[in-house]
Every structure is written in C-alpha cells, then in structure tokens.
Amino acid sequence: MQISIIGTNGFLSKAIAEFFLQQDSELHMYGRQKPNHACTSFTYINLLDEKPDYGKLCLSDIIIYTVGAGIQSNLKESAQLIYILNVTIPVEICNSLKEHNYNSIFVSFGSVFEMGNTQEERFFDEMDILASLAPAPGDYTISKRMLSRFIFGYKKDFKHWHFIIPTIYGETENPARLIPYTINAIKENQALSFTNGSQTRQYLYVNEIPFIIQRAFENHLPDGIYNIEGNETLTVREIVEMIHHTFDLPLPGDCFGKLVRTDTGMKYLALNGHKLRSLIHIEPSIKIEDQIKKY
C-alpha cells in the first residue's frame, strides 16, 4: 500500500508514519523538515509558497493531511497562519485532487473543539459538531469548523474520510500539554498550576488513530465525516489525580484555580463514535493509566 503524508514530525504525523512503516507500506512524506523516521521518500515542500506534485501524489492509495496550526496556544501562531494551514491549503488540495482525477482516499482531521463553548454534558455526534452555533473561543475552533463544513458539502469522485478527533495524548506529545506538564513538574519538584480542573475532555491515545485508518481501509469505509470516540472521558482534576496516584504521591491542595485559559468555556467535550464503530467494528481500548509511565 502506498501512503503519502503531508506534514512531517508532528505528533499525529509521526504516529501515523511509524505505524504504516511497521505494515511495510510504501511511505512518502511531504513537509518542511526531513522526517526523523524512515520513509520511502521525502519531498521538501513549504505549503505556504508551493503546491505538491499532484502527478506523484495521486499515485497514493491513501493521502493524509496532518498539517495544522492553533491547537497549542503557547506557540502564539498568527490568525492568518491558522486559517491558511487549517482551511485554505486543505481546501486547495481537495480541489486539486478533483482536477487531477484522483480516485482513491484522502484523509483529514477535525476536532471536538469545533463544538465551541457548550454547556451540554453529553457525547456529541457528527451532526452536533457540524451544526454547532456555540460561541467559538478562538481562531482554531472557527478554522476547524470551516474545514469540516466545506468537506460535508463539496462534491468529488474520490473517498474523503474526515475524522473528528478528541484530545489526543501520548508519550511524544508537546511538553506543555496537560499530562507531560504534570509529570515533568513532579519530576523537577516544581509547583503545579491549573485551572479549576472542572473541564471535561475525552482522551484518545494517538497510536490508535493509524490503526483505525487501516481498519477503515480494510472495511471499505464509505466517504464521509466520522467521529473517533476516545476511550476515556475525564476532568482535568481527574487526570492530575491519576498521575499523582500512579507515582504514589499526594495531590497538592493548592494547585487548582491558579490559571485562566481560553478553553475553559468549553466545559464538556466528548464525541459519540457509534457511526464509525458500526462500520469498522472496532473501538479504542488503551487507557491513560497504562501509558503514564511511558512519558
């Protein structure tokens, strides 16, 4: 199987690439940095200035777009960059694949954050995500909504799987994110600072995503938008408590309520993945507690 991944060395990109390498797939990588893993070929491309070689790209059985901006607020990426990478370029790729008569599979990703500042406490299905009118906390949410709604409506002859994903985690994730931040602070004996810890998020181990893509391929998943439901739905406080319990440490009593973040208005973000489960007959099963010591 020939796999092309647009975007190198990102958290999700690397997990997908390493999985398909283990399947002996032909792996072609496109990006601004040479991948820090093996691949069949690497093509340097700056998507802000250049277009992919669609003649080569269209030979792929699966093309996967993993480029994005705005999810990590600490990176301070501009609004312009967020909309270009999250909307303009993937839309251009979709339209160019149509023009080049691509006839296989294109994969892109949406986010549960597209729900916005909702107060509802339930698992949201695909139409909930697409139809949400809840206030958006920032450009990332708006840009991801724009892409998902384009994908829902545009016409093409190839399959496009657009997977809406929850909060992904894993031992190679950005150190500023919740789990590695907490573990590193404990290791360095540094004071911890969190919001009030009441926000609820659904969690998915990053290495489960490529396995789901493979199962979708094996089961001839139809074109469409699909939620990937995470295995666990927990509050920030519950995650922090779990980490301390894993290392047999008491939870500091003064670590919550110290921070204000833009995503605190999104009280409950969780996906209903029944649609995808019913078609590929698999669901994520890896638990956070079993992965913590890998960090």
C-alpha positions as CSV (number, residue, x, y, z in Angstrom):
1,M,0.0,0.0,0.0
2,Q,1.3,3.5,-0.9
3,I,0.8,6.1,1.8
4,S,1.5,9.8,1.4
5,I,1.6,12.0,4.5
6,I,1.5,15.8,4.1
7,G,3.3,17.2,7.2
8,T,6.4,15.8,8.9
9,N,7.4,15.3,12.5
10,G,4.1,16.5,14.0
11,F,2.7,14.5,16.9
12,L,-0.1,12.9,14.8
13,S,2.0,12.6,11.6
14,K,4.8,10.7,13.3
15,A,2.4,8.2,14.9
16,I,0.7,7.5,11.6
17,A,4.0,7.2,9.7
18,E,5.6,4.8,12.2
19,F,2.5,2.6,12.2
20,F,2.4,2.2,8.4
21,L,6.2,1.6,8.3
22,Q,5.6,-1.4,10.5
23,Q,3.0,-2.6,8.0
24,D,5.7,-2.5,5.2
25,S,3.8,0.2,3.4
26,E,5.5,2.5,0.8
27,L,5.7,5.7,2.8
28,H,6.1,9.2,1.1
29,M,6.5,12.2,3.3
30,Y,6.0,15.9,2.4
31,G,6.9,18.8,4.6
32,R,9.4,21.5,5.6
33,Q,11.5,19.2,7.8
34,K,13.1,15.8,6.9
35,P,11.2,13.2,9.0
36,N,13.1,11.8,12.0
37,H,12.0,8.3,11.0
38,A,12.5,6.1,7.9
39,C,10.4,6.6,4.8
40,T,10.4,5.6,1.1
41,S,10.8,9.2,0.0
42,F,10.9,12.7,1.4
43,T,9.8,15.7,-0.6
44,Y,10.7,19.2,0.8
45,I,7.7,21.5,0.4
46,N,6.7,24.8,2.0
47,L,2.9,24.7,1.5
48,L,2.8,28.5,2.1
49,D,4.7,29.0,-1.2
50,E,4.5,25.8,-3.2
51,K,2.0,23.2,-4.4
52,P,2.5,19.4,-4.2
53,D,3.4,17.4,-7.3
54,Y,-0.1,16.0,-7.8
55,G,1.0,13.6,-10.5
56,K,3.1,11.8,-7.9
57,L,0.7,12.4,-5.0
58,C,-2.2,10.9,-6.9
59,L,-0.4,7.5,-7.2
60,S,-1.1,7.0,-3.4
61,D,-3.7,4.6,-2.1
62,I,-4.1,7.0,0.9
63,I,-3.2,10.7,1.2
64,I,-3.2,12.0,4.8
65,Y,-3.1,15.7,5.7
66,T,-1.7,16.3,9.1
67,V,-0.6,19.9,8.9
68,G,-2.3,22.4,11.2
69,A,-2.0,25.4,13.5
70,G,-3.6,26.9,16.5
71,I,-4.1,23.9,18.8
72,Q,-1.2,24.9,21.1
73,S,-1.9,28.4,22.4
74,N,1.7,28.7,23.7
75,L,3.1,28.7,20.2
76,K,1.4,32.1,19.6
77,E,0.7,31.4,15.9
78,S,-1.0,34.2,13.9
79,A,-4.6,34.1,12.9
80,Q,-3.5,34.3,9.2
81,L,-1.3,31.2,9.6
82,I,-4.1,29.3,11.4
83,Y,-6.6,29.9,8.5
84,I,-4.1,29.2,5.8
85,L,-3.0,25.8,7.2
86,N,-6.3,24.7,8.6
87,V,-8.6,25.8,5.8
88,T,-7.1,27.4,2.6
89,I,-4.5,24.7,1.9
90,P,-6.6,21.6,2.6
91,V,-9.4,23.1,0.5
92,E,-6.9,23.7,-2.3
93,I,-5.7,20.1,-2.0
94,C,-9.2,18.8,-2.2
95,N,-10.0,20.8,-5.3
96,S,-6.7,19.9,-6.9
97,L,-7.2,16.2,-6.3
98,K,-10.5,16.6,-8.2
99,E,-8.8,18.3,-11.1
100,H,-6.2,15.5,-11.3
101,N,-8.9,12.8,-11.3
102,Y,-7.7,11.2,-8.0
103,N,-9.7,8.1,-7.3
104,S,-8.5,6.7,-4.0
105,I,-8.6,8.0,-0.4
106,F,-7.9,11.4,1.2
107,V,-7.8,11.7,5.0
108,S,-8.1,14.9,7.1
109,F,-8.9,15.7,10.7
110,G,-11.4,17.8,12.6
111,S,-11.6,18.4,16.3
112,V,-14.1,18.1,19.1
113,F,-13.2,21.7,19.9
114,E,-15.5,22.6,16.9
115,M,-18.4,22.4,19.4
116,G,-17.2,25.7,21.0
117,N,-18.4,27.0,24.4
118,T,-21.1,24.5,25.1
119,Q,-22.6,23.8,28.5
120,E,-24.2,20.5,27.5
121,E,-22.8,17.3,29.1
122,R,-23.3,14.6,26.6
123,F,-21.4,12.8,23.8
124,F,-21.8,14.8,20.5
125,D,-22.4,13.1,17.2
126,E,-21.2,14.2,13.8
127,M,-24.2,16.5,13.1
128,D,-23.8,18.1,16.5
129,I,-20.3,19.1,15.5
130,L,-21.2,20.3,12.1
131,A,-24.3,22.3,13.2
132,S,-22.8,23.8,16.4
133,L,-23.6,27.5,16.9
134,A,-22.0,27.8,20.3
135,P,-19.6,30.7,20.7
136,A,-16.1,29.9,19.4
137,P,-13.2,30.7,21.8
138,G,-10.7,31.4,19.1
139,D,-9.5,31.1,15.5
140,Y,-8.6,27.5,15.9
141,T,-12.2,26.5,16.6
142,I,-13.5,28.7,13.8
143,S,-11.0,27.4,11.2
144,K,-11.7,23.7,12.0
145,R,-15.5,24.4,11.7
146,M,-14.9,26.0,8.3
147,L,-13.0,23.0,7.0
148,S,-15.5,20.4,8.3
149,R,-18.4,22.2,6.8
150,F,-16.6,22.5,3.4
151,I,-15.9,18.8,3.5
152,F,-19.5,18.0,4.3
153,G,-20.8,19.8,1.2
154,Y,-18.2,19.5,-1.6
155,K,-18.5,17.0,-4.4
156,K,-15.7,14.7,-5.6
157,D,-15.1,11.3,-7.1
158,F,-12.6,10.1,-4.6
159,K,-13.2,9.0,-1.0
160,H,-12.6,11.6,1.7
161,W,-12.6,10.4,5.3
162,H,-12.7,13.4,7.7
163,F,-12.1,12.1,11.2
164,I,-13.2,14.3,14.1
165,I,-10.9,13.5,17.0
166,P,-11.0,14.3,20.7
167,T,-8.0,15.2,22.8
168,I,-5.1,13.0,21.7
169,Y,-2.2,12.1,24.0
170,G,1.0,10.0,24.0
171,E,4.5,10.0,25.3
172,T,5.9,12.1,22.5
173,E,3.3,14.9,22.8
174,N,4.2,18.6,23.3
175,P,5.7,19.0,26.8
176,A,3.4,21.9,27.5
177,R,0.2,19.7,27.4
178,L,-1.5,18.5,30.5
179,I,0.0,15.0,31.0
180,P,3.6,15.8,30.3
181,Y,3.4,19.1,32.0
182,T,2.2,17.5,35.2
183,I,4.7,14.6,35.1
184,N,7.7,16.9,34.4
185,A,6.7,19.3,37.2
186,I,6.6,16.4,39.6
187,K,10.0,15.2,38.4
188,E,11.5,18.6,38.8
189,N,9.7,19.3,42.1
190,Q,8.1,22.4,40.7
191,A,4.8,24.0,41.8
192,L,1.8,22.9,39.7
193,S,-0.7,25.5,38.3
194,F,-4.1,24.5,36.7
195,T,-7.5,26.0,36.1
196,N,-10.2,24.9,38.5
197,G,-9.9,21.5,36.9
198,S,-13.6,21.0,36.1
199,Q,-13.3,21.0,32.3
200,T,-14.2,17.5,31.0
201,R,-12.3,16.2,28.0
202,Q,-12.4,12.9,26.1
203,Y,-9.0,11.3,25.5
204,L,-7.6,9.1,22.7
205,Y,-4.1,7.5,22.6
206,V,-2.5,8.8,19.4
207,N,-1.3,5.4,18.3
208,E,-4.9,4.2,18.0
209,I,-5.6,6.6,15.1
210,P,-3.5,4.9,12.4
211,F,-4.9,1.5,13.4
212,I,-8.4,2.9,12.9
213,I,-7.3,4.3,9.4
214,Q,-6.1,0.8,8.5
215,R,-9.3,-0.8,9.7
216,A,-11.3,1.7,7.7
217,F,-9.3,0.8,4.6
218,E,-9.8,-2.9,5.2
219,N,-13.5,-2.5,5.8
220,H,-14.0,-0.2,2.7
221,L,-15.4,2.6,4.8
222,P,-17.6,4.9,2.8
223,D,-16.8,8.5,2.1
224,G,-17.9,10.8,5.0
225,I,-17.3,12.5,8.3
226,Y,-16.7,10.3,11.3
227,N,-16.1,10.8,15.0
228,I,-13.4,8.8,16.6
229,E,-14.6,8.4,20.1
230,G,-12.0,8.4,22.8
231,N,-11.7,5.6,25.4
232,E,-11.9,7.8,28.5
233,T,-13.8,11.0,29.4
234,L,-12.3,12.7,32.4
235,T,-12.0,16.1,34.1
236,V,-8.6,17.8,34.2
237,R,-8.6,17.3,38.0
238,E,-9.2,13.5,37.5
239,I,-6.2,13.3,35.1
240,V,-4.0,15.1,37.6
241,E,-5.2,12.9,40.4
242,M,-4.5,9.8,38.3
243,I,-0.9,10.9,37.6
244,H,-0.2,11.5,41.3
245,H,-1.8,8.2,42.2
246,T,0.4,6.4,39.7
247,F,3.5,7.7,41.3
248,D,2.1,7.2,44.9
249,L,2.2,10.9,45.6
250,P,-0.3,13.2,47.4
251,L,-2.1,15.7,45.3
252,P,-1.1,19.3,46.3
253,G,-4.1,21.1,47.7
254,D,-3.4,24.5,46.2
255,C,-2.7,23.7,42.5
256,F,-6.2,24.3,41.1
257,G,-7.7,27.6,40.3
258,K,-4.5,29.4,39.5
259,L,-4.8,29.7,35.7
260,V,-7.2,31.2,33.2
261,R,-7.3,29.6,29.8
262,T,-9.3,30.3,26.6
263,D,-10.8,26.8,26.5
264,T,-12.4,26.9,30.0
265,G,-15.7,27.9,28.4
266,M,-15.8,24.6,26.7
267,K,-17.0,22.7,29.8
268,Y,-17.6,19.3,28.3
269,L,-16.1,18.0,25.0
270,A,-16.8,14.3,24.1
271,L,-17.6,12.5,20.9
272,N,-20.2,9.9,20.1
273,G,-18.4,7.4,17.8
274,H,-21.3,5.0,17.1
275,K,-21.3,5.7,13.4
276,L,-17.7,4.7,12.8
277,R,-17.8,1.8,15.3
278,S,-20.8,0.3,13.5
279,L,-18.9,0.3,10.1
280,I,-15.4,-0.8,11.1
281,H,-16.3,-2.9,14.2
282,I,-13.5,-1.6,16.5
283,E,-13.1,1.0,19.2
284,P,-10.2,2.4,21.1
285,S,-9.2,0.5,24.2
286,I,-5.9,1.9,25.5
287,K,-6.2,3.6,28.9
288,I,-4.2,6.7,30.1
289,E,-3.2,5.0,33.4
290,D,-1.4,2.3,31.4
291,Q,0.6,4.9,29.4
292,I,1.7,7.4,32.1
293,K,5.0,5.7,32.9
294,K,6.0,5.8,29.2
295,Y,6.4,9.5,29.4
